[in-house]
Amino acid sequence: MNVNLRKATIKDVPAIYSLVEALAIYEKEPEAVTATVEDYLTDFEAGIFQAHVATIEDQVIGMALYYMTYSTWKGRMLYLEDFVLFEEYRQKGIGQLLFDAVLQEGRERGCRLVKWQVLDWNTPAVKFYEKNNATIEKEWWTCKTFL
């Protein structure tokens, strides 16, 4: 299996969107995806988010979607919004390559940290992050307001 990792281009956005839909199904919330592929295309072109993709024979099989943000306590921060592989490509080391690429992106941008969320019931993801020496803060609650 010859896996290629690279920064996403506009042509990858529909595949990225498909991966997000697959993630929503895995997380048992397919109806929660209300952004459209057109929203993704517009926002990618505007630089709102970037991504790294994993491909096999030019087919996107995984992605890590991220954007710059700011920690008032630490400074520059890269936020890893979603990180997913199609199920048949998991447990093959591809996720590690994508994760490492995001960490490297953070270093190259002068970030002091990379931050993300993981669902408490997603044991494989929690174990993956623990293996990568992530700090999992269980005392902070996520808050949001839909506009």
N, C-alpha and C positions, 0 to 999 in steps of 0.2 A: 504494500500500500504506500504510494508516493504522495505524501501530504505536503501541500504548499501553504505557507502562511504569508499574508500580505495585508496592507492597509486596504480597506474597502474603497471602491469607487461607486459612482452613481449607478452603474450597471448592476452592482451587487444589492442594491436596496430592496428590490422585490424578494430576493432570497432571504435577506435579513428579516424582512417582514414575515415571511413564511416560518422562519425559525422562532420568531416571537409568538406567532400563533401556536406553534408546537409546544412552546414553553407554557403558554397559558392553558393548554389542554393538560399538560403534565401537572400543572399547579391547580387543576380542577376549577379554573375560572375562564373558560374560553369566551364567555359573554362579556368579560371585563375589558377586552381589547376593543376600544372605541376609536382609536386613531386609525386612519386609513393609510394605504400604501402611498396615496398622493400626499398626505401629511408628511410621511417619512421622506419622500422625494424632495419636497419643498424645504423641509428642515435640514436634510443632509446638505443640500445645495447652499443653504444659508449658513452652514458651519455650526449649527446648533449641537450636533453630535457627530462623532466619528466612530469607526469600528475597525477591528481587525477581523479578517475572515480566514477560515481554513478551507482549502479546496482539495479535491481529488479530481484529476482530469478536468479542470476548469469548472467543476460543479461545487458550489458552496455547500459545505456539510456542517459548518459551525461558525459561530461568531461571538465576539465580545464587543458590546456597544458601550461607549463611554463618552464623557464630556468633562470639561474643566469646571471646577467650582472652587469655593474658598472656605477654609476653616478659619474662623476668627481666632482660634487658639494656636493653630499650627501654620497657617499660610496656604500656599497653593496646594490644591487637592484634585486628584482625578477621581471621578465618581464612575464606578463600573455599574451601569444600569442593568444590563442583562448579559448573560454569559451562558451559551447553550450550544449543544451539539445535537444533531439528529440522533435518536436513541441507538441506532445500530452502530454508531461510531464512538460511543462512550466506552470507557475502560480500556482504551487503546493508547493512552498517552497524549492524545490530540488536545484534550482539555488543558493539560499541563502546559503544552506549547502556547496555547492562546492566553492562558493566565499569565505566563511568564512574559509574553509580548506586551500585555497591558501594564505590568509592573515596569518593564523597560520603557514603555511610552511615558509613564509617570516620571521616571528618572530623567529622561531626556527633556521633559518639560519643566524640570526643576521643582517638581512636587515633593512635598514632605510626607505625603501619605496617599494611599489609594483606599477608597472606602466603598462598601457595598452592603447589601442586605441579603440574608438567607432565611428561608422559612424554617421554623423550628422543627417541623416534621420531615424536612428534606435531609434525612440522615446521610445519604451518599455525598451531598454537597457539603454538609457540616464536616464530615470526615475529611473530605478533600481540603477544605480550608484549614482545618486543624493540622493536617499533614504539612501544609505550607506555612505553618507558624502564625496564622492569622489570630488576631485578638477578636473574640466574639463577645461583644458587649450585650449581656442579657438584661441589664438594668435600664437600658434606654428603650423607650417606646416610640414607635413611628407614629407621627401625626400628619394629617393631610386635610385639606379642604378642597373639594371639587368646585371649580368655577363655572 
